[in-house]
Amino acid sequence: MIIENAGIKGLKSDLAHLDSVSSKLGFVRWQWEYYRATYDLKIENKPTNAEYFLRFNSRAVEGKLESPYAILALEEAYIGRGTFPHGLDYESPIPDQVLKIANQKLAELKKQLSE
């Protein structure tokens, strides 16, 4: 599920700052290559023990990810339910509490990258 109006699409940051801000919010840069990186945040739904992953991609617009000075542009955020063993189901309904947490994290990410 794409999170509409998250406000992060098009934001730009250098890699070092993006890594610092996102890691303080609980995101982990899992997948990356020379020109793109994917950041994930695991959100647990305690009542059902289900895991959801908030994810956003970024693409290098200047430089390569080998450099902390590379400039990355963020893309849309999306969320899915974790499936065994290594998948994400983007079609499952997302509980309101999980969406609330996701929107709070995205708002904080937007705020910190916009300063």
N, CA, C and O atoms as a GROMACS GRO file, in nm:
protein
  460
    1MET      N    1   0.084  -0.116   0.000
    1MET     CA    2   0.000   0.000   0.000
    1MET      C    3   0.089   0.124   0.000
    1MET      O    4   0.174   0.141   0.088
    2ILE      N    5   0.069   0.209  -0.097
    2ILE     CA    6   0.141   0.336  -0.102
    2ILE      C    7   0.075   0.431  -0.002
    2ILE      O    8  -0.048   0.440   0.004
    3ILE      N    9   0.156   0.500   0.074
    3ILE     CA   10   0.103   0.598   0.169
    3ILE      C   11   0.096   0.732   0.097
    3ILE      O   12   0.198   0.798   0.076
    4GLU      N   13  -0.024   0.769   0.062
    4GLU     CA   14  -0.046   0.893  -0.012
    4GLU      C   15  -0.019   1.014   0.078
    4GLU      O   16  -0.042   1.009   0.198
    5ASN      N   17   0.028   1.119   0.018
    5ASN     CA   18   0.049   1.247   0.087
    5ASN      C   19   0.142   1.238   0.208
    5ASN      O   20   0.124   1.311   0.305
    6ALA      N   21   0.241   1.150   0.202
    6ALA     CA   22   0.337   1.140   0.312
    6ALA      C   23   0.428   1.263   0.314
    6ALA      O   24   0.483   1.299   0.418
    7GLY      N   25   0.444   1.325   0.199
    7GLY     CA   26   0.524   1.447   0.193
    7GLY      C   27   0.673   1.426   0.181
    7GLY      O   28   0.749   1.523   0.189
    8ILE      N   29   0.718   1.303   0.163
    8ILE     CA   30   0.862   1.282   0.152
    8ILE      C   31   0.909   1.270   0.007
    8ILE      O   32   1.028   1.287  -0.021
    9LYS      N   33   0.819   1.243  -0.084
    9LYS     CA   34   0.857   1.224  -0.224
    9LYS      C   35   0.921   1.352  -0.277
    9LYS      O   36   0.862   1.461  -0.269
   10GLY      N   37   1.041   1.338  -0.330
   10GLY     CA   38   1.112   1.451  -0.387
   10GLY      C   39   1.207   1.521  -0.291
   10GLY      O   40   1.289   1.602  -0.334
   11LEU      N   41   1.199   1.490  -0.159
   11LEU     CA   42   1.295   1.548  -0.066
   11LEU      C   43   1.434   1.499  -0.101
   11LEU      O   44   1.451   1.385  -0.144
   12LYS      N   45   1.534   1.584  -0.083
   12LYS     CA   46   1.672   1.546  -0.114
   12LYS      C   47   1.758   1.560   0.010
   12LYS      O   48   1.737   1.648   0.094
   13SER      N   49   1.856   1.472   0.019
   13SER     CA   50   1.949   1.473   0.131
   13SER      C   51   2.077   1.403   0.090
   13SER      O   52   2.077   1.317   0.002
   14ASP      N   53   2.188   1.442   0.154
   14ASP     CA   54   2.309   1.363   0.129
   14ASP      C   55   2.297   1.233   0.208
   14ASP      O   56   2.225   1.225   0.307
   15LEU      N   57   2.368   1.133   0.163
   15LEU     CA   58   2.358   0.998   0.219
   15LEU      C   59   2.388   0.996   0.368
   15LEU      O   60   2.316   0.931   0.444
   16ALA      N   61   2.492   1.064   0.411
   16ALA     CA   62   2.530   1.060   0.552
   16ALA      C   63   2.418   1.117   0.640
   16ALA      O   64   2.386   1.059   0.744
   17HIS      N   65   2.359   1.228   0.600
   17HIS     CA   66   2.251   1.289   0.679
   17HIS      C   67   2.127   1.200   0.677
   17HIS      O   68   2.063   1.180   0.781
   18LEU      N   69   2.092   1.147   0.560
   18LEU     CA   70   1.975   1.059   0.549
   18LEU      C   71   1.993   0.936   0.636
   18LEU      O   72   1.900   0.895   0.705
   19ASP      N   73   2.110   0.876   0.633
   19ASP     CA   74   2.136   0.758   0.718
   19ASP      C   75   2.124   0.794   0.866
   19ASP      O   76   2.067   0.717   0.943
   20SER      N   77   2.176   0.908   0.905
   20SER     CA   78   2.173   0.950   1.044
   20SER      C   79   2.029   0.974   1.091
   20SER      O   80   1.987   0.922   1.194
   21VAL      N   81   1.955   1.053   1.015
   21VAL     CA   82   1.816   1.086   1.051
   21VAL      C   83   1.729   0.961   1.052
   21VAL      O   84   1.655   0.938   1.148
   22SER      N   85   1.739   0.882   0.948
   22SER     CA   86   1.652   0.765   0.938
   22SER      C   87   1.683   0.662   1.045
   22SER      O   88   1.591   0.599   1.099
   23SER      N   89   1.810   0.642   1.078
   23SER     CA   90   1.845   0.543   1.181
   23SER      C   91   1.796   0.587   1.319
   23SER      O   92   1.757   0.504   1.401
   24LYS      N   93   1.798   0.717   1.347
   24LYS     CA   94   1.746   0.766   1.475
   24LYS      C   95   1.596   0.741   1.488
   24LYS      O   96   1.543   0.729   1.598
   25LEU      N   97   1.527   0.734   1.373
   25LEU     CA   98   1.383   0.707   1.373
   25LEU      C   99   1.351   0.558   1.369
   25LEU      O  100   1.235   0.519   1.377
   26GLY      N  101   1.455   0.474   1.358
   26GLY     CA  102   1.436   0.330   1.359
   26GLY      C  103   1.443   0.263   1.223
   26GLY      O  104   1.427   0.141   1.214
   27PHE      N  105   1.468   0.340   1.118
   27PHE     CA  106   1.480   0.283   0.983
   27PHE      C  107   1.618   0.219   0.968
   27PHE      O  108   1.715   0.261   1.030
   28VAL      N  109   1.624   0.117   0.884
   28VAL     CA  110   1.750   0.050   0.851
   28VAL      C  111   1.764   0.051   0.699
   28VAL      O  112   1.670   0.021   0.626
   29ARG      N  113   1.885   0.086   0.653
   29ARG     CA  114   1.911   0.080   0.509
   29ARG      C  115   1.950  -0.064   0.478
   29ARG      O  116   2.065  -0.105   0.499
   30TRP      N  117   1.853  -0.142   0.426
   30TRP     CA  118   1.878  -0.284   0.398
   30TRP      C  119   1.939  -0.304   0.261
   30TRP      O  120   2.051  -0.352   0.248
   31GLN      N  121   1.866  -0.266   0.161
   31GLN     CA  122   1.913  -0.290   0.024
   31GLN      C  123   1.974  -0.162  -0.030
   31GLN      O  124   1.920  -0.052  -0.011
   32TRP      N  125   2.087  -0.177  -0.096
   32TRP     CA  126   2.144  -0.062  -0.162
   32TRP      C  127   2.237  -0.108  -0.271
   32TRP      O  128   2.292  -0.218  -0.267
   33GLU      N  129   2.254  -0.022  -0.367
   33GLU     CA  130   2.349  -0.043  -0.475
   33GLU      C  131   2.403   0.095  -0.509
   33GLU      O  132   2.380   0.189  -0.434
   34TYR      N  133   2.474   0.108  -0.618
   34TYR     CA  134   2.540   0.235  -0.646
   34TYR      C  135   2.445   0.355  -0.659
   34TYR      O  136   2.482   0.467  -0.624
   35TYR      N  137   2.325   0.332  -0.708
   35TYR     CA  138   2.238   0.446  -0.738
   35TYR      C  139   2.104   0.446  -0.664
   35TYR      O  140   2.023   0.536  -0.686
   36ARG      N  141   2.079   0.349  -0.578
   36ARG     CA  142   1.953   0.350  -0.504
   36ARG      C  143   1.970   0.279  -0.371
   36ARG      O  144   2.059   0.196  -0.353
   37ALA      N  145   1.881   0.316  -0.277
   37ALA     CA  146   1.883   0.253  -0.145
   37ALA      C  147   1.739   0.241  -0.096
   37ALA      O  148   1.654   0.325  -0.127
   38THR      N  149   1.713   0.136  -0.019
   38THR     CA  150   1.581   0.112   0.039
   38THR      C  151   1.595   0.113   0.191
   38THR      O  152   1.682   0.048   0.248
   39TYR      N  153   1.507   0.189   0.255
   39TYR     CA  154   1.504   0.201   0.400
   39TYR      C  155   1.377   0.136   0.454
   39TYR      O  156   1.269   0.160   0.400
   40ASP      N  157   1.389   0.055   0.558
   40ASP     CA  158   1.276  -0.015   0.617
   40ASP      C  159   1.265   0.016   0.766
   40ASP      O  160   1.365   0.034   0.835
   41LEU      N  161   1.140   0.020   0.813
   41LEU     CA  162   1.111   0.034   0.955
   41LEU      C  163   1.012  -0.076   0.991
   41LEU      O  164   0.904  -0.084   0.932
   42LYS      N  165   1.048  -0.161   1.087
   42LYS     CA  166   0.959  -0.267   1.131
   42LYS      C  167   0.864  -0.214   1.238
   42LYS      O  168   0.907  -0.153   1.336
   43ILE      N  169   0.735  -0.237   1.216
   43ILE     CA  170   0.632  -0.197   1.312
   43ILE      C  171   0.557  -0.324   1.352
   43ILE      O  172   0.503  -0.394   1.266
   44GLU      N  173   0.553  -0.353   1.481
   44GLU     CA  174   0.485  -0.473   1.528
   44GLU      C  175   0.345  -0.438   1.576
   44GLU      O  176   0.325  -0.340   1.648
   45ASN      N  177   0.248  -0.519   1.536
   45ASN     CA  178   0.111  -0.505   1.585
   45ASN      C  179   0.095  -0.606   1.698
   45ASN      O  180   0.077  -0.726   1.674
   46LYS      N  181   0.103  -0.558   1.820
   46LYS     CA  182   0.103  -0.645   1.939
   46LYS      C  183  -0.019  -0.738   1.948
   46LYS      O  184  -0.001  -0.856   1.978
   47PRO      N  185  -0.142  -0.689   1.924
   47PRO     CA  186  -0.257  -0.779   1.940
   47PRO      C  187  -0.254  -0.903   1.849
   47PRO      O  188  -0.302  -1.009   1.888
   48THR      N  189  -0.198  -0.888   1.730
   48THR     CA  190  -0.198  -1.002   1.636
   48THR      C  191  -0.060  -1.063   1.615
   48THR      O  192  -0.046  -1.164   1.546
   49ASN      N  193   0.042  -1.002   1.676
   49ASN     CA  194   0.181  -1.043   1.655
   49ASN      C  195   0.224  -1.037   1.509
   49ASN      O  196   0.319  -1.105   1.468
   50ALA      N  197   0.156  -0.957   1.429
   50ALA     CA  198   0.193  -0.939   1.289
   50ALA      C  199   0.299  -0.831   1.278
   50ALA      O  200   0.302  -0.737   1.358
   51GLU      N  201   0.385  -0.845   1.180
   51GLU     CA  202   0.489  -0.746   1.155
   51GLU      C  203   0.458  -0.673   1.026
   51GLU      O  204   0.420  -0.734   0.926
   52TYR      N  205   0.475  -0.542   1.029
   52TYR     CA  206   0.455  -0.458   0.912
   52TYR      C  207   0.584  -0.382   0.886
   52TYR      O  208   0.659  -0.352   0.979
   53PHE      N  209   0.609  -0.352   0.761
   53PHE     CA  210   0.731  -0.283   0.725
   53PHE      C  211   0.697  -0.157   0.646
   53PHE      O  212   0.636  -0.163   0.540
   54LEU      N  213   0.738  -0.044   0.702
   54LEU     CA  214   0.726   0.084   0.635
   54LEU      C  215   0.854   0.101   0.554
   54LEU      O  216   0.963   0.085   0.608
   55ARG      N  217   0.840   0.132   0.427
   55ARG     CA  218   0.956   0.134   0.338
   55ARG      C  219   0.952   0.258   0.250
   55ARG      O  220   0.846   0.302   0.205
   56PHE      N  221   1.070   0.311   0.226
   56PHE     CA  222   1.083   0.413   0.121
   56PHE      C  223   1.212   0.389   0.046
   56PHE      O  224   1.311   0.342   0.101
   57ASN      N  225   1.209   0.422  -0.081
   57ASN     CA  226   1.326   0.410  -0.167
   57ASN      C  227   1.385   0.548  -0.188
   57ASN      O  228   1.318   0.650  -0.174
   58SER      N  229   1.512   0.549  -0.223
   58SER     CA  230   1.579   0.673  -0.260
   58SER      C  231   1.669   0.644  -0.379
   58SER      O  232   1.717   0.532  -0.397
   59ARG      N  233   1.690   0.747  -0.460
   59ARG     CA  234   1.775   0.733  -0.579
   59ARG      C  235   1.880   0.843  -0.578
   59ARG      O  236   1.851   0.958  -0.546
   60ALA      N  237   2.001   0.806  -0.614
   60ALA     CA  238   2.109   0.905  -0.621
   60ALA      C  239   2.086   0.996  -0.740
   60ALA      O  240   2.066   0.951  -0.853
   61VAL      N  241   2.088   1.125  -0.715
   61VAL     CA  242   2.076   1.224  -0.822
   61VAL      C  243   2.210   1.293  -0.847
   61VAL      O  244   2.231   1.356  -0.950
   62GLU      N  245   2.301   1.280  -0.750
   62GLU     CA  246   2.438   1.329  -0.764
   62GLU      C  247   2.530   1.230  -0.693
   62GLU      O  248   2.510   1.200  -0.575
   63GLY      N  249   2.629   1.179  -0.764
   63GLY     CA  250   2.724   1.087  -0.704
   63GLY      C  251   2.670   0.946  -0.694
   63GLY      O  252   2.565   0.912  -0.749
   64LYS      N  253   2.747   0.863  -0.622
   64LYS     CA  254   2.711   0.723  -0.600
   64LYS      C  255   2.705   0.697  -0.450
   64LYS      O  256   2.762   0.772  -0.371
   65LEU      N  257   2.636   0.591  -0.412
   65LEU     CA  258   2.620   0.560  -0.271
   65LEU      C  259   2.750   0.520  -0.202
   65LEU      O  260   2.750   0.501  -0.080
   66GLU      N  261   2.857   0.507  -0.274
   66GLU     CA  262   2.986   0.482  -0.212
   66GLU      C  263   3.030   0.604  -0.131
   66GLU      O  264   3.111   0.592  -0.039
   67SER      N  265   2.977   0.720  -0.164
   67SER     CA  266   3.018   0.844  -0.100
   67SER      C  267   2.911   0.895  -0.004
   67SER      O  268   2.793   0.897  -0.038
   68PRO      N  269   2.951   0.937   0.117
   68PRO     CA  270   2.854   0.994   0.211
   68PRO      C  271   2.798   1.128   0.162
   68PRO      O  272   2.700   1.178   0.215
   69TYR      N  273   2.862   1.185   0.060
   69TYR     CA  274   2.819   1.314   0.006
   69TYR      C  275   2.724   1.299  -0.112
   69TYR      O  276   2.677   1.399  -0.167
   70ALA      N  277   2.695   1.177  -0.152
   70ALA     CA  278   2.600   1.155  -0.262
   70ALA      C  279   2.465   1.216  -0.223
   70ALA      O  280   2.422   1.204  -0.109
   71ILE      N  281   2.399   1.279  -0.319
   71ILE     CA  282   2.268   1.339  -0.294
   71ILE      C  283   2.161   1.240  -0.342
   71ILE      O  284   2.163   1.195  -0.456
   72LEU      N  285   2.068   1.209  -0.252
   72LEU     CA  286   1.961   1.116  -0.283
   72LEU      C  287   1.827   1.188  -0.281
   72LEU      O  288   1.804   1.278  -0.200
   73ALA      N  289   1.740   1.148  -0.372
   73ALA     CA  290   1.602   1.197  -0.374
   73ALA      C  291   1.512   1.085  -0.326
   73ALA      O  292   1.523   0.971  -0.372
   74LEU      N  293   1.424   1.117  -0.233
   74LEU     CA  294   1.333   1.017  -0.178
   74LEU      C  295   1.215   0.994  -0.270
   74LEU      O  296   1.171   1.084  -0.341
   75GLU      N  297   1.166   0.871  -0.269
   75GLU     CA  298   1.048   0.834  -0.346
   75GLU      C  299   0.933   0.809  -0.249
   75GLU      O  300   0.946   0.831  -0.128
   76GLU      N  301   0.820   0.763  -0.301
   76GLU     CA  302   0.702   0.743  -0.217
   76GLU      C  303   0.725   0.636  -0.110
   76GLU      O  304   0.804   0.544  -0.127
   77ALA      N  305   0.654   0.653   0.000
   77ALA     CA  306   0.659   0.555   0.108
   77ALA      C  307   0.548   0.454   0.088
   77ALA      O  308   0.441   0.486   0.037
   78TYR      N  309   0.574   0.332   0.129
   78TYR     CA  310   0.472   0.228   0.122
   78TYR      C  311   0.488   0.133   0.239
   78TYR      O  312   0.592   0.129   0.304
   79ILE      N  313   0.383   0.055   0.263
   79ILE     CA  314   0.381  -0.033   0.380
   79ILE      C  315   0.320  -0.166   0.342
   79ILE      O  316   0.228  -0.173   0.260
   80GLY      N  317   0.370  -0.272   0.402
   80GLY     CA  318   0.317  -0.406   0.377
   80GLY      C  319   0.334  -0.493   0.499
   80GLY      O  320   0.414  -0.464   0.588
   81ARG      N  321   0.257  -0.600   0.502
   81ARG     CA  322   0.265  -0.697   0.612
   81ARG      C  323   0.372  -0.799   0.580
   81ARG      O  324   0.378  -0.852   0.468
   82GLY      N  325   0.457  -0.826   0.677
   82GLY     CA  326   0.562  -0.925   0.658
   82GLY      C  327   0.504  -1.064   0.645
   82GLY      O  328   0.413  -1.101   0.720
   83THR      N  329   0.556  -1.142   0.552
   83THR     CA  330   0.513  -1.280   0.533
   83THR      C  331   0.634  -1.372   0.546
   83THR      O  332   0.748  -1.330   0.520
   84PHE      N  333   0.609  -1.495   0.584
   84PHE     CA  334   0.717  -1.591   0.600
   84PHE      C  335   0.757  -1.648   0.465
   84PHE      O  336   0.668  -1.677   0.386
   85PRO      N  337   0.882  -1.666   0.435
   85PRO     CA  338   0.996  -1.632   0.516
   85PRO      C  339   1.051  -1.492   0.489
   85PRO      O  340   1.107  -1.430   0.580
   86HIS      N  341   1.037  -1.440   0.368
   86HIS     CA  342   1.103  -1.311   0.340
   86HIS      C  343   1.022  -1.219   0.251
   86HIS      O  344   1.080  -1.147   0.171
   87GLY      N  345   0.893  -1.219   0.261
   87GLY     CA  346   0.814  -1.139   0.169
   87GLY      C  347   0.735  -1.029   0.238
   87GLY      O  348   0.729  -1.022   0.361
   88LEU      N  349   0.677  -0.944   0.156
   88LEU     CA  350   0.587  -0.840   0.204
   88LEU      C  351   0.458  -0.847   0.124
   88LEU      O  352   0.461  -0.855   0.001
   89ASP      N  353   0.347  -0.844   0.193
   89ASP     CA  354   0.215  -0.845   0.130
   89ASP      C  355   0.162  -0.702   0.131
   89ASP      O  356   0.127  -0.649   0.236
   90TYR      N  357   0.158  -0.641   0.014
   90TYR     CA  358   0.115  -0.502   0.003
   90TYR      C  359  -0.036  -0.489  -0.012
   90TYR      O  360  -0.088  -0.377  -0.013
   91GLU      N  361  -0.107  -0.600  -0.024
   91GLU     CA  362  -0.252  -0.597  -0.044
   91GLU      C  363  -0.331  -0.614   0.086
   91GLU      O  364  -0.450  -0.586   0.090
   92SER      N  365  -0.265  -0.659   0.192
   92SER     CA  366  -0.333  -0.680   0.320
   92SER      C  367  -0.378  -0.547   0.379
   92SER      O  368  -0.310  -0.446   0.364
   93PRO      N  369  -0.493  -0.548   0.448
   93PRO     CA  370  -0.533  -0.425   0.517
   93PRO      C  371  -0.434  -0.394   0.629
   93PRO      O  372  -0.381  -0.484   0.694
   94ILE      N  373  -0.409  -0.266   0.649
   94ILE     CA  374  -0.316  -0.223   0.752
   94ILE      C  375  -0.397  -0.169   0.870
   94ILE      O  376  -0.480  -0.079   0.852
   95PRO      N  377  -0.374  -0.221   0.991
   95PRO     CA  378  -0.449  -0.173   1.108
   95PRO      C  379  -0.425  -0.023   1.131
   95PRO      O  380  -0.317   0.029   1.104
   96ASP      N  381  -0.527   0.044   1.182
   96ASP     CA  382  -0.519   0.189   1.205
   96ASP      C  383  -0.402   0.226   1.295
   96ASP      O  384  -0.335   0.326   1.270
   97GLN      N  385  -0.377   0.148   1.400
   97GLN     CA  386  -0.268   0.179   1.492
   97GLN      C  387  -0.133   0.174   1.421
   97GLN      O  388  -0.045   0.256   1.448
   98VAL      N  389  -0.115   0.077   1.332
   98VAL     CA  390   0.010   0.065   1.257
   98VAL      C  391   0.024   0.183   1.162
   98VAL      O  392   0.133   0.240   1.150
   99LEU      N  393  -0.084   0.221   1.094
   99LEU     CA  394  -0.081   0.336   1.004
   99LEU      C  395  -0.050   0.465   1.080
   99LEU      O  396   0.020   0.552   1.029
  100LYS      N  397  -0.103   0.477   1.200
  100LYS     CA  398  -0.077   0.595   1.281
  100LYS      C  399   0.072   0.608   1.311
  100LYS      O  400   0.130   0.716   1.299
  101ILE      N  401   0.134   0.498   1.352
  101ILE     CA  402   0.278   0.497   1.380
  101ILE      C  403   0.356   0.530   1.253
  101ILE      O  404   0.450   0.610   1.257
  102ALA      N  405   0.317   0.469   1.141
  102ALA     CA  406   0.386   0.494   1.014
  102ALA      C  407   0.378   0.641   0.975
  102ALA      O  408   0.479   0.700   0.935
  103ASN      N  409   0.262   0.700   0.987
  103ASN     CA  410   0.246   0.841   0.951
  103ASN      C  411   0.325   0.932   1.045
  103ASN      O  412   0.378   1.034   1.001
  104GLN      N  413   0.333   0.897   1.173
  104GLN     CA  414   0.412   0.976   1.267
  104GLN      C  415   0.561   0.971   1.230
  104GLN      O  416   0.629   1.073   1.231
  105LYS      N  417   0.610   0.852   1.196
  105LYS     CA  418   0.751   0.838   1.158
  105LYS      C  419   0.781   0.915   1.030
  105LYS      O  420   0.885   0.980   1.019
  106LEU      N  421   0.690   0.908   0.933
  106LEU     CA  422   0.710   0.980   0.807
  106LEU      C  423   0.707   1.131   0.828
  106LEU      O  424   0.784   1.205   0.766
  107ALA      N  425   0.618   1.178   0.916
  107ALA     CA  426   0.612   1.321   0.946
  107ALA      C  427   0.742   1.369   1.010
  107ALA      O  428   0.792   1.477   0.979
  108GLU      N  429   0.795   1.288   1.101
  108GLU     CA  430   0.921   1.324   1.166
  108GLU      C  431   1.037   1.321   1.067
  108GLU      O  432   1.124   1.408   1.070
  109LEU      N  433   1.038   1.222   0.978
  109LEU     CA  434   1.141   1.214   0.874
  109LEU      C  435   1.134   1.338   0.786
  109LEU      O  436   1.237   1.399   0.757
  110LYS      N  437   1.016   1.374   0.743
  110LYS     CA  438   0.998   1.493   0.658
  110LYS      C  439   1.048   1.618   0.730
  110LYS      O  440   1.119   1.700   0.672
  111LYS      N  441   1.010   1.631   0.856
  111LYS     CA  442   1.050   1.748   0.935
  111LYS      C  443   1.202   1.759   0.945
  111LYS      O  444   1.259   1.866   0.923
  112GLN      N  445   1.266   1.648   0.978
  112GLN     CA  446   1.411   1.653   0.998
  112GLN      C  447   1.488   1.673   0.868
  112GLN      O  448   1.594   1.735   0.867
  113LEU      N  449   1.435   1.621   0.758
  113LEU     CA  450   1.505   1.639   0.630
  113LEU      C  451   1.477   1.776   0.568
  113LEU      O  452   1.551   1.821   0.482
  114SER      N  453   1.370   1.842   0.613
  114SER     CA  454   1.335   1.972   0.559
  114SER      C  455   1.403   2.087   0.633
  114SER      O  456   1.401   2.200   0.586
  115GLU      N  457   1.463   2.058   0.746
  115GLU     CA  458   1.527   2.165   0.826
  115GLU      C  459   1.656   2.211   0.764
  115GLU      O  460   1.723   2.300   0.818
   0.00000   0.00000   0.00000
